[in-house]
Amino acid sequence: MRTPRPFARRSGTRPHGRRTPAGGGARNPLERPSDRLERRLRVLLAAVAVAVLPLLAWSAGAVAHDHYARQRQTQLARLHPVEARLLTDARSAGDRPGAQRGFHALVRWSDQQGGHTGVAPVRAWLERGATTTVWLDGHGAPAAPPVTGDLANTAGMAVGFATACGGAVAACGVWRAVSRGIDRGRLGRWASEWESVEPGWTARYGR
């Protein structure tokens, strides 16, 4: 004789043939409006962090890169390089009050008009007799070298990274500020409700 199997209730089915919403989609009766606001704000900030923040960081980095790239092109259009020989050791600007930043040295170079000497920006720690590239302006005077292409790339990445970090910090700050405001509202409503409930509670159960 076979033992009858116990009745197996199907998932999602309540007694008397009533079904629960698929996937547990019933609204939590304990969820307050402040809870729904907090959850929606969390979703919104997450969407901003995932979709908007990377785009904003990329745009800021591209603007910085284009700025330095245009600056380099402008400088290359009005400057031209020549090979020069150092007549003195390269000296830091800290050795000469009022001098321009960086390292400078007395150099000599030649062009179609003959030989010339002048103080020009050079690479750090070059010694007398070394050769280097000096940049001259339209008047043939030594000038600061143009910015490098690496500077544009580095500036773009740095600005993009800083924008991403700043945006993440701002999003966290907004979340913390709003969350604290919601918590203060909850505590205020709880205190108000307790003021109305506490007399009856005390009279019934005592202190």
N, C-alpha and C positions, 0 to 999 in steps of 0.2 A: 504493500500500500504506500503510495507516494505521499510525502508530507507536503501539504500546500505551502507555496512560497508566499512570504509576506508581501503585502501590497507595496509596490515601489512607486512613490509619487514622482511625477515628472517635474523636472526643474522648470521653474517659472509658472507653476500651477498652484493655486491656492485651493483650500477645501471648497466644496460646493461648486467646482468648475470655474472659479474666478482666476484669471491670469494676472500675473504681475507684468509690468512693462519689461520688454526685452532689454537685456544688458543692464538691468538695475537702474533704469533711467528715471525712476520716481524721485521727485524732489525731496530732499531731506527736510523733514518737518522742523528739525532743530536749527536749520540754517537761517541766520538772520540777514536782513538787508545789508548790514555792514559786512557780513561774511561774503555775500555775493559781490559787493563792491570791491573788497580786497582781492578776491579771486580774479575778477575781471581786470583789475589793475595789474596783477601779477602777469596775466597773459599778455596784456598790452605792452608792458615793459620788456617782456621776453621777446615779443615780436619786433620791437624797436631794436633791441640788442642784436638780434639775428639778421634782420633785413636792412634796417636804416643805418645803423652804426657803421658797418663795413663800407657802405656806399659813401657815407659822409667822410670817413677816414681816407678812402681812395681819392675823393674829390679834393680834399685839403692837400694831400700829398702831391697830386697832379698839379695843383696851382703853385705850390712851392717849387716843384721841379721846373715847371715852365718859366717861372720868374728868373731863376738862376741860369737857365739855358738861354733865355733872351739876353740877360746881362752879359753872358759870355760872348754871344754873337755880336753884341754892340761893342764890347771891348776889343774883340778881334778885328772889327772893321776899322778901328782908329789906331790900333797898335800894330807894330811889326817887330819881330825878334831879330837880334843880331848876336853873334858870338863875341864874348868879351873875356879879357884876362884880368884877374884880380891883381891890383897893385898893393893892396893891404889885406890883412886878415879880415874876415867877416866879423862884425861887431854887433852885439845886441843893442836894441834901442835904449835899453836901460843904462848903457854906458854913456849915452849922450842925451842930456836933458833937452826936452822939446823935440827930439827927433821922431820920425815916424816909427810905428810899431814894426817889429820884425828885425831881420838882420840886413845890414847894409855894408858896402865896401866901396873903396875907390877902385874903379875899373877903367880899362882902356879898350876901345873898339875902333874899328875902321869901317868906312863906307866910301861912297863915290867922292865925297868931299875931303877925304883924308882921315887922319887919326883923331880921335876924340877921347877925352877923359871926363869922368863925372862919378858922383856917388849914386849908386843904384841899389835897389833891393836885390838880395842874393839869397841862396839857400843857406841854412844855418851851418856854422862851423867850417865854412870853406876857408882855406889858407891862401896866403899870398902865392901867386903863380898859377893857381887853378883856373880852369876855364869854366864858363857858365853862360847861360842864355840870359840876355838882358832885353827887356821890352822898351821900345822907344815910342813916343807919341808923334803926332804929326809935325812937331817942331824939331824932332831929333833929340829930345831930352829924355833921360831915363824916367820910366813910369812904373807904377805897380803892375805886376803881371796879371793877366786876366784870370778869372776864376776857372777852375778846372771842371771838366765834365763830371768827375767823381763827386764834386761838391753838390751839383744839382741832384744826382742820384741819392746822395746821403741826406741832403736836406728834405727831399721828397719822402724818403722812408721815415726820417725822424719826425716830420710833421704829421704824417699819417699815423704813426704809432702813438704820438702824443695825443692826437685827436681821438683815437680809439680808446686810450686809457682815460682821457678826460670825459668822454661820453659815458663810459662804464661807471666812473665815479659819480657823475651827475645822476645817472639812472638809479644807482644805489642810494644816493642822497634823497632823491624824490621818493623812492620806495620807503625809506626809513621815516621820512617826515610824514608822509600820508599814513603809514601804518601806525605811527605814534598818535596821530590825530584820531584815527579810527578807534584805537585802544582807549583814548581819553573819553571819546563819545560813549563807548561801551561801559566804562566805569561810571560815567555820569548817569546813564540810563539805569544801571544796576543800583546805584545809590538811591535814585528817585523811586524805583520800584520797591526797594527795601524799606524806604520810609513809609510807603503805603501798606506793606505787608507786615512789618515788624510789630505794630501794636497788637494785631490779631494773633500773630505767632507767639508773642510774649504772654498774652492773656491765656492762650490755650495750653502752652507747654511750660510756661514759667521761665525764669532766667536760670 
